[in-house]
Amino acid sequence: MIDFRAMLIILIATMVAVSQQTGQAQLRTWADCGGPVPNTAIVACTLLIDATGSTPSDQIRALTLRGQAKGRMGDYAAAVADFTRAIDLDPKSANSYYIRGVAHLSTRHYELAIADLGKATELAPENPVAWAARASARLSLSDLAGALADSSHAIEIAPAYPSGYEVRGQVKSRQKDFAGALADMDKAVALEPTARYVNNRAAMKLDNKDYDGALADYERLITLAPGNPVGYYGRGFIALHRKDYATALKEFERSTSLDPKYLGGLAGRADTRAAMGDLTGALEDCARLVVLDPLSPAAHRRCASFKSKAGDTDGALSAYGRAIELDPKNPTSYHYRGIIRSDAHDFAGALTDWRQSATLDPAQDYVYLRIWLVEARIGDRAKATEDLRAAITRRKAANADAWAMMLAEYLIGQVSEDSLLKGAEDGDAVQVRDRRCEAFFYAGWRHLVDRDEAGARERFTKSVETQATTMLELVSATAELKFLNKK
């Protein structure tokens, strides 16, 4: 006789066991979906998204985690697609807009990032994270006022949120308010003394030319994270600035040995090799940079600089053009491309680039100097002098660099050449060499404007003889000597 009661007990026990196994499997799937291995996470998240009976909440969670895994693999377009699907499922999810905004920020689509992060701040106005992220996006577009407002608001919402101070410090640094920038970074470090904030404070000290202070922070960074390549990069950067090329190369080598794909180490090694005259090695490192980060305008600008020094004008112009395509609102690309064009005596193209650069960032003092050189040489010297005098007035009111202002005053006749050359002697050995290079270069152009080619040749020669290999003025002086020597 069939014992239906026993069969029912067995059936119930089997169903419970299957249910437990299914639950355990689902837990394992969620753990894999949110795990650290991107490929495994993508497979697990996809299973959860496509699972029968998956709720909208589960799908949003799985789509978000899968998008993050795709982002870690560098597939930002696919990541954005997943975040967009999550937003479609819940258009009021501040988190989904925030994550998609950060993805746009990572791919330098700053306008899209600002739009998404702005939506996140509307949906969750008390969350400081989105405010700080939008500040970063606005800073990338040189919207300093907007970035300052957003980062300050993040701090107002959450006075103990270190990233708010970090971003505001970066804004103040761009505004040349170095005391304010360092005060904010000191606060960030005090709140969270991690490698990230110590490193960013070191970078701000570099902007303020506090090299000893920056070096102390990089030493602290190495103590905090000895396997992090950034600390060694920072020490290398300071050694490079001090023209201690052997030490710089050693530090950058250590940095790249810890992480062969670390862009900072590769960039530093490339710069050091170029400074040592090894342009072949510099270009090899630069090519590697472009392969690793093809969307980086800075990588293309770096390659352009090396190509220019190697005499490859067409290659340099092409690289600057690519940098501008990737980031059309970056003033540096126009500034440097203008110099290449001027060195090739494409003066009209140079002026176009420099005016665009000055429009994007009115605080670029050397752009105004370059504009005067060309306008005074081929156009209306009186008008060029009037424009530069007005720029000096504006920039002095904004606490512009005193040396740049002295160069400008020399060009318009307010400072003598002897006084300029004496002014170049003020500073440490590195500053003196660089300033001599600049002083003789601008004096050479001034003599060209005065139609004194012999005097110009003499001063351009002295500029080159400084061997200030990191200075663009040395490259430009070399270019002008070639033109003069052809006559």
C-alpha positions as CSV (number, residue, x, y, z in Angstrom):
1,M,0.0,0.0,0.0
2,I,1.3,3.4,-0.9
3,D,2.1,5.6,2.1
4,F,0.9,9.0,0.7
5,R,1.7,10.7,4.1
6,A,5.3,9.5,3.8
7,M,5.5,10.6,0.2
8,L,4.1,14.0,1.1
9,I,6.7,14.4,3.9
10,I,9.5,13.4,1.4
11,L,8.1,15.9,-1.2
12,I,8.0,18.7,1.2
13,A,11.5,18.0,2.5
14,T,12.8,17.9,-1.1
15,M,11.1,21.2,-1.9
16,V,12.6,22.8,1.1
17,A,16.1,21.5,0.2
18,V,15.7,22.7,-3.4
19,S,14.5,26.1,-2.1
20,Q,17.5,26.3,0.2
21,Q,19.9,25.4,-2.6
22,T,18.2,27.9,-4.9
23,G,18.5,30.6,-2.2
24,Q,22.1,29.8,-1.5
25,A,22.8,29.8,-5.3
26,Q,21.1,33.2,-5.6
27,L,23.2,34.5,-2.7
28,R,26.3,33.3,-4.4
29,T,25.2,34.9,-7.7
30,W,24.6,38.2,-5.9
31,A,28.0,37.9,-4.2
32,D,29.6,37.3,-7.6
33,C,27.6,40.2,-9.2
34,G,29.0,42.6,-6.7
35,G,32.4,40.9,-6.5
36,P,35.8,42.3,-7.5
37,V,36.3,40.2,-10.7
38,P,34.7,42.1,-13.6
39,N,34.2,39.1,-15.9
40,T,32.6,37.0,-13.2
41,A,30.5,39.9,-12.0
42,I,29.2,40.6,-15.5
43,V,28.1,36.9,-16.0
44,A,26.5,36.8,-12.6
45,C,24.7,40.1,-12.9
46,T,23.4,39.1,-16.4
47,L,21.9,35.9,-14.9
48,L,20.1,38.0,-12.2
49,I,18.9,40.6,-14.8
50,D,17.4,37.9,-17.0
51,A,16.1,35.6,-14.3
52,T,12.4,34.8,-14.4
53,G,10.5,36.7,-11.8
54,S,13.3,39.3,-11.4
55,T,11.8,42.4,-9.7
56,P,12.5,45.9,-11.0
57,S,14.4,46.6,-7.8
58,D,16.6,43.5,-8.4
59,Q,17.1,44.5,-12.0
60,I,18.2,48.0,-11.1
61,R,20.7,46.7,-8.5
62,A,22.1,44.1,-11.0
63,L,22.3,46.6,-13.9
64,T,24.1,49.1,-11.6
65,L,26.6,46.4,-10.5
66,R,27.1,45.1,-14.0
67,G,27.6,48.7,-15.3
68,Q,30.3,49.2,-12.7
69,A,32.0,46.0,-13.6
70,K,32.0,47.1,-17.3
71,G,33.4,50.4,-16.2
72,R,36.3,48.7,-14.4
73,M,37.1,46.9,-17.7
74,G,37.1,50.3,-19.5
75,D,34.0,49.6,-21.5
76,Y,32.3,52.9,-20.5
77,A,29.8,52.9,-23.4
78,A,28.4,49.6,-22.2
79,A,28.5,50.8,-18.6
80,V,26.5,53.9,-19.5
81,A,24.0,51.7,-21.4
82,D,23.4,49.7,-18.2
83,F,23.0,52.8,-16.1
84,T,20.6,54.2,-18.6
85,R,18.4,51.0,-18.4
86,A,18.4,51.4,-14.6
87,I,17.2,55.0,-15.0
88,D,14.5,53.9,-17.4
89,L,13.3,51.5,-14.7
90,D,13.3,54.2,-12.0
91,P,13.6,57.8,-13.3
92,K,13.6,59.1,-9.8
93,S,16.8,57.2,-8.7
94,A,19.4,59.8,-7.7
95,N,22.0,57.0,-7.4
96,S,21.5,55.9,-11.0
97,Y,22.0,59.5,-12.3
98,Y,25.0,59.9,-10.1
99,I,26.7,56.7,-11.3
100,R,26.0,57.5,-15.0
101,G,27.3,61.1,-14.4
102,V,30.5,59.7,-12.9
103,A,30.9,57.4,-16.0
104,H,30.6,60.4,-18.2
105,L,33.1,62.2,-16.1
106,S,35.5,59.3,-16.5
107,T,35.3,59.6,-20.3
108,R,35.6,63.4,-20.2
109,H,32.1,64.0,-21.4
110,Y,31.8,66.8,-19.0
111,E,28.6,68.4,-20.2
112,L,26.8,65.1,-20.0
113,A,28.3,64.5,-16.6
114,I,27.1,67.9,-15.4
115,A,23.5,67.2,-16.6
116,D,23.3,63.8,-14.8
117,L,25.0,65.0,-11.7
118,G,22.7,68.0,-11.6
119,K,19.7,65.7,-11.8
120,A,21.2,63.7,-8.9
121,T,21.4,66.8,-6.8
122,E,17.8,67.7,-7.6
123,L,16.6,64.2,-6.6
124,A,18.8,64.0,-3.5
125,P,19.8,67.6,-2.6
126,E,21.2,66.6,0.8
127,N,23.8,64.2,-0.7
128,P,27.2,65.9,-0.9
129,V,28.7,63.3,-3.2
130,A,26.9,64.4,-6.3
131,W,27.6,68.1,-5.6
132,A,31.3,67.4,-5.3
133,A,31.3,65.3,-8.4
134,R,29.6,68.1,-10.4
135,A,32.1,70.5,-9.0
136,S,34.9,68.3,-10.5
137,A,33.1,68.3,-13.9
138,R,32.7,72.0,-13.9
139,L,36.3,72.5,-12.9
140,S,37.3,70.4,-15.9
141,L,35.4,72.9,-18.1
142,S,37.2,75.8,-16.3
143,D,33.9,76.9,-14.8
144,L,35.6,78.0,-11.6
145,A,32.7,79.9,-10.2
146,G,30.3,77.0,-10.7
147,A,32.8,74.5,-9.3
148,L,33.5,76.7,-6.3
149,A,29.7,77.0,-5.6
150,D,29.1,73.3,-5.9
151,S,32.1,72.3,-3.7
152,S,31.2,74.9,-1.1
153,H,27.6,73.6,-1.0
154,A,28.9,70.0,-0.5
155,I,30.9,71.2,2.5
156,E,27.9,73.1,3.8
157,I,25.8,69.9,3.6
158,A,28.4,67.7,5.1
159,P,31.2,69.6,7.0
160,A,33.0,66.3,7.6
161,Y,33.1,65.2,3.9
162,P,36.7,65.3,2.9
163,S,36.1,65.2,-0.9
164,G,34.2,68.5,-0.7
165,Y,37.4,70.2,0.7
166,E,39.5,68.4,-1.9
167,V,37.6,69.7,-4.9
168,R,37.3,73.2,-3.4
169,G,41.0,73.2,-2.8
170,Q,41.6,72.3,-6.5
171,V,39.3,75.2,-7.5
172,K,41.2,77.6,-5.3
173,S,44.5,76.4,-6.6
174,R,43.3,77.2,-10.2
175,Q,42.3,80.6,-8.9
176,K,45.8,81.1,-7.6
177,D,44.5,81.2,-4.0
178,F,47.2,78.8,-2.8
179,A,46.7,79.6,0.9
180,G,43.0,78.8,0.6
181,A,43.7,75.7,-1.5
182,L,46.2,74.3,1.1
183,A,43.9,75.1,4.0
184,D,41.1,73.1,2.3
185,M,43.5,70.2,1.6
186,D,44.8,70.3,5.2
187,K,41.2,69.9,6.3
188,A,40.7,66.9,3.9
189,V,43.8,65.2,5.2
190,A,42.8,65.8,8.8
191,L,39.4,64.3,8.2
192,E,40.8,61.3,6.3
193,P,44.6,60.9,6.3
194,T,44.7,58.5,3.4
195,A,47.1,58.3,0.4
196,R,44.6,60.0,-1.9
197,Y,44.4,63.2,0.1
198,V,48.0,63.3,1.0
199,N,48.9,63.0,-2.7
200,N,46.5,65.7,-3.7
201,R,47.9,68.0,-1.1
202,A,51.4,67.4,-2.4
203,A,50.2,68.3,-5.9
204,M,48.8,71.6,-4.6
205,K,52.1,72.3,-2.8
206,L,53.8,71.8,-6.2
207,D,51.5,74.4,-7.7
208,N,52.5,76.8,-5.0
209,K,56.2,75.9,-5.7
210,D,56.5,74.5,-2.1
211,Y,58.8,71.7,-3.3
212,D,60.1,70.8,0.2
213,G,56.6,70.6,1.5
214,A,55.5,68.5,-1.4
215,L,58.4,66.2,-1.0
216,A,57.5,65.7,2.7
217,D,54.0,64.7,1.6
218,Y,55.3,62.2,-1.0
219,E,57.5,60.7,1.6
220,R,54.4,60.3,3.8
221,L,52.5,58.8,0.9
222,I,55.2,56.1,0.4
223,T,55.0,55.3,4.1
224,L,51.2,55.0,3.9
225,A,51.2,53.0,0.7
226,P,54.7,51.6,-0.2
227,G,53.3,49.7,-3.2
228,N,51.6,52.8,-4.6
229,P,53.6,54.2,-7.6
230,V,52.3,57.7,-7.0
231,G,54.7,58.6,-4.2
232,Y,57.8,57.6,-6.2
233,Y,56.3,59.6,-9.2
234,G,56.1,62.6,-7.0
235,R,59.7,62.3,-5.8
236,G,60.7,61.9,-9.4
237,F,58.7,65.0,-10.4
238,I,60.5,67.2,-7.9
239,A,63.9,65.8,-8.9
240,L,63.0,66.5,-12.5
241,H,62.1,70.1,-11.6
242,R,65.4,70.4,-9.8
243,K,67.2,69.1,-12.9
244,D,68.5,66.1,-11.0
245,Y,67.8,63.8,-14.0
246,A,69.5,60.7,-12.7
247,T,67.4,60.7,-9.5
248,A,64.3,61.6,-11.5
249,L,64.8,58.7,-13.9
250,K,65.4,56.3,-11.0
251,E,62.2,57.3,-9.2
252,F,60.1,57.1,-12.4
253,E,61.6,53.7,-13.1
254,R,60.5,52.6,-9.6
255,S,57.1,53.9,-10.2
256,T,56.6,52.1,-13.5
257,S,58.1,48.9,-12.1
258,L,55.3,48.9,-9.5
259,D,52.7,49.5,-12.1
260,P,53.7,49.3,-15.8
261,K,50.4,50.9,-16.8
262,Y,50.7,53.8,-14.4
263,L,50.4,56.8,-16.6
264,G,52.1,59.3,-14.3
265,G,55.3,57.2,-14.1
266,L,55.4,56.8,-17.9
267,A,54.8,60.5,-18.4
268,G,57.5,61.4,-15.9
269,R,60.0,59.1,-17.5
270,A,59.2,60.5,-20.9
271,D,59.7,64.0,-19.7
272,T,63.0,63.1,-18.1
273,R,64.3,61.3,-21.2
274,A,63.4,64.4,-23.3
275,A,65.2,66.7,-20.8
276,M,68.3,64.4,-21.1
277,G,68.1,64.7,-24.9
278,D,66.8,61.1,-25.4
279,L,64.0,62.1,-27.7
280,T,63.7,58.5,-29.1
281,G,63.1,57.1,-25.6
282,A,60.7,60.0,-24.8
283,L,58.7,59.3,-27.9
284,E,58.6,55.6,-27.2
285,D,57.2,56.3,-23.7
286,C,54.7,58.8,-25.2
287,A,53.5,56.3,-27.7
288,R,52.9,53.9,-24.9
289,L,50.9,56.6,-23.1
290,V,48.6,57.1,-26.1
291,V,48.0,53.4,-26.4
292,L,47.1,53.1,-22.7
293,D,45.0,56.3,-22.7
294,P,44.0,57.3,-26.2
295,L,41.4,59.7,-25.0
296,S,43.9,61.7,-22.9
297,P,44.5,65.2,-24.4
298,A,47.5,65.5,-22.1
299,A,49.1,62.4,-23.6
300,H,48.7,63.9,-27.1
301,R,50.1,67.2,-26.0
302,R,53.1,65.5,-24.5
303,C,53.8,63.6,-27.7
304,A,53.4,66.9,-29.7
305,S,56.0,68.6,-27.6
306,F,58.5,65.8,-28.1
307,K,57.8,65.7,-31.8
308,S,58.3,69.4,-32.0
309,K,61.7,69.1,-30.3
310,A,62.6,66.3,-32.7
311,G,61.9,68.6,-35.6
312,D,58.6,66.8,-36.6
313,T,56.5,69.9,-37.0
314,D,53.7,68.2,-38.9
315,G,53.5,65.4,-36.4
316,A,53.4,68.0,-33.5
317,L,50.6,69.9,-35.2
318,S,48.7,66.7,-35.7
319,A,49.1,65.7,-32.1
320,Y,47.9,69.1,-30.8
321,G,45.0,68.9,-33.2
322,R,44.0,65.5,-31.7
323,A,44.2,67.0,-28.2
324,I,41.9,69.8,-29.2
325,E,39.4,67.3,-30.8
326,L,39.3,65.4,-27.5
327,D,39.0,68.5,-25.3
328,P,38.2,71.7,-27.3
329,K,37.9,73.8,-24.2
330,N,41.4,73.2,-22.9
331,P,43.4,76.5,-23.3
332,T,46.8,74.8,-23.1
333,S,46.4,72.9,-26.4
334,Y,45.8,76.1,-28.3
335,H,48.6,77.9,-26.5
336,Y,51.2,75.2,-27.4
337,R,49.9,74.7,-30.9
338,G,50.2,78.4,-31.4
339,I,53.9,78.2,-30.4
340,I,54.5,75.4,-33.0
341,R,52.8,77.5,-35.6
342,S,54.8,80.6,-34.7
343,D,58.0,78.7,-34.7
344,A,57.1,77.6,-38.3
345,H,56.3,81.3,-39.1
346,D,52.6,80.6,-39.5
347,F,51.9,83.8,-37.6
348,A,48.2,84.0,-38.6
349,G,47.5,80.5,-37.3
350,A,49.5,81.2,-34.1
351,L,47.5,84.4,-33.4
352,T,44.2,82.5,-33.9
353,D,45.3,79.8,-31.4
354,W,46.6,82.2,-28.8
355,R,43.5,84.4,-28.9
356,Q,41.3,81.3,-28.4
357,S,43.6,80.2,-25.5
358,A,43.3,83.6,-23.8
359,T,39.5,83.6,-24.3
360,L,39.3,80.2,-22.6
361,D,41.6,81.1,-19.7
362,P,42.3,84.9,-19.3
363,A,44.9,84.1,-16.6
364,Q,47.5,82.8,-19.1
365,D,50.1,85.5,-18.9
366,Y,52.6,84.0,-21.4
367,V,49.9,83.9,-24.1
368,Y,49.7,87.7,-23.9
369,L,53.5,87.9,-24.3
370,R,53.4,85.7,-27.4
371,I,50.6,87.7,-28.9
372,W,52.6,90.8,-28.6
373,L,55.6,89.3,-30.2
374,V,53.8,88.4,-33.4
375,E,51.4,91.4,-33.6
376,A,54.3,93.8,-33.0
377,R,56.4,92.1,-35.6
378,I,53.9,91.7,-38.5
379,G,51.1,94.1,-37.5
380,D,50.4,97.2,-35.5
381,R,53.1,97.6,-32.8
382,A,51.3,100.5,-31.1
383,K,48.0,98.5,-30.9
384,A,49.9,95.4,-29.7
385,T,51.6,97.5,-27.0
386,E,48.3,99.1,-25.9
387,D,46.7,95.6,-25.6
388,L,49.6,94.2,-23.6
389,R,49.6,97.2,-21.3
390,A,45.9,96.6,-20.6
391,A,46.6,92.9,-19.9
392,I,49.3,93.9,-17.4
393,T,46.9,96.1,-15.6
394,R,44.3,93.3,-15.4
395,R,46.7,90.6,-14.4
396,K,48.6,92.7,-11.7
397,A,45.2,93.3,-10.1
398,A,44.8,89.5,-10.0
399,N,48.2,89.0,-8.4
400,A,49.9,87.7,-11.5
401,D,53.4,86.2,-11.5
402,A,55.9,89.0,-11.0
403,W,58.4,87.6,-13.4
404,A,55.8,87.2,-16.2
405,M,54.8,90.8,-15.6
406,M,58.4,92.0,-15.8
407,L,58.8,90.3,-19.2
408,A,55.6,92.0,-20.4
409,E,56.8,95.4,-19.1
410,Y,60.2,94.9,-20.9
411,L,58.3,94.2,-24.2
412,I,56.4,97.5,-24.0
413,G,59.4,99.5,-23.0
414,Q,58.7,100.0,-19.3
415,V,61.7,97.9,-18.2
416,S,65.2,98.0,-19.7
417,E,66.9,94.9,-21.0
418,D,69.6,95.3,-18.3
419,S,67.0,95.3,-15.6
420,L,65.3,92.3,-17.2
421,L,68.5,90.3,-17.2
422,K,69.2,91.3,-13.6
423,G,65.7,90.2,-12.7
424,A,66.4,86.8,-14.2
425,E,69.1,86.2,-11.6
426,D,66.6,86.2,-8.8
427,G,65.8,82.6,-7.6
428,D,67.4,79.3,-7.1
429,A,69.8,77.8,-9.7
430,V,67.0,76.1,-11.7
431,Q,64.8,79.3,-11.8
432,V,67.8,81.4,-12.8
433,R,68.6,79.1,-15.8
434,D,65.0,79.0,-16.9
435,R,64.6,82.7,-16.5
436,R,67.7,83.5,-18.4
437,C,66.4,81.3,-21.3
438,E,63.2,83.3,-21.3
439,A,64.8,86.7,-20.9
440,F,67.2,86.2,-23.8
441,F,64.4,84.7,-26.0
442,Y,62.0,87.6,-25.5
443,A,64.9,90.1,-25.9
444,G,65.7,88.4,-29.2
445,W,62.2,88.9,-30.4
446,R,62.2,92.5,-29.2
447,H,65.3,93.1,-31.3
448,L,63.6,91.4,-34.3
449,V,60.7,93.8,-33.9
450,D,63.3,96.7,-33.8
451,R,64.7,95.2,-37.1
452,D,68.1,94.4,-35.4
453,E,68.7,90.9,-36.7
454,A,72.3,90.8,-35.4
455,G,71.1,91.7,-31.9
456,A,68.3,89.1,-32.2
457,R,70.7,86.4,-33.3
458,E,73.0,87.1,-30.4
459,R,70.2,86.9,-27.8
460,F,68.6,83.8,-29.3
461,T,72.0,82.1,-29.2
462,K,72.4,83.0,-25.5
463,S,68.9,81.6,-24.9
464,V,69.9,78.3,-26.5
465,E,73.2,78.2,-24.6
466,T,71.3,78.1,-21.2
467,Q,70.5,74.5,-22.1
468,A,67.1,74.9,-20.3
469,T,65.9,71.8,-22.1
470,T,62.4,71.8,-20.6
471,M,61.7,75.4,-21.7
472,L,59.5,76.1,-24.8
473,E,61.4,79.3,-25.2
474,L,64.6,77.3,-26.0
475,V,62.8,75.5,-28.8
476,S,61.4,78.7,-30.1
477,A,64.8,80.4,-30.0
478,T,66.3,77.5,-31.9
479,A,63.6,77.9,-34.6
480,E,64.3,81.6,-35.0
481,L,68.0,81.0,-35.3
482,K,67.3,78.6,-38.2
483,F,65.3,81.3,-40.0
484,L,67.9,83.9,-39.4
485,N,70.8,81.7,-40.5
486,K,69.0,81.0,-43.8
487,K,69.3,84.7,-44.7
